Amino acid sequence: MDLNQFNRMIEHLRTATPRAEIILEEVPAPQKLATYSFAFTADVSNGLLGDDEDEVASGRFVLLHEPGGQETWEGEFRCVTFLSADVDEAMQDDPLLPEVGWSWLLDSLSAAGCEFNAPSGTVTRVSSASFGKLSPRNDQSEIEIRASWSPIIKESAEMIKHIDAWCNLLGEVAGLPPIVEGVAPISAARRRV
């Protein structure tokens, strides 16, 4: 794939329209990891409006392309992501939280119809307590997922499935209610420019 073909793929990715609570923003991608790269960040709100709106998760998605591939990738492309979301105390204390977080990733990829190789990553529980002048803050717990996989694509438009899967994963980790098939959301998707 040459630069023109990669740019056409990026144009497809820019058409991604996640659910309304997820705000995508194109950001500069890392330049030294591969010949070509592209990146999105996402902020996930609780879906409420005005002063009741709150960020419940955030993430970053990077697409890397190395013509000829890299041995560890098992392909010419690599999707790399990091996301974090607040979790309640019961989830934080669940010993299976890391396994569940990893299954959310694999299930999101499968549900979007993605083909991929070499998935790898970590799922981390983060718990923090505040002391001294910060003690009025509530204790916080988060889940963090760092993952990568090599998408198998036959044409550039197929890469959008991987963005869709990532957005679904963000919604799952953020605890957003599922969207009922056939029911249109009231608000439109938002994108930062």
Secondary structure, DSSP 8 states (H G I E B T S, - for coil): --HHHHHHHHHHHTT----TTEEEEEE---SSSSSEEEEEEEEEE-S--GGG--EEEEEEEEEEEEEEEEGGGTEEEEEEEEEEEE--HHHHH-TTHHHHHHHHHHHHHHHTT--EEEEEEEEEEEEE---GGGTTS--EEEEEEEEEEEE--SSGGGGHHHHHHHHHHHHHHHT-----TT---SS---B--
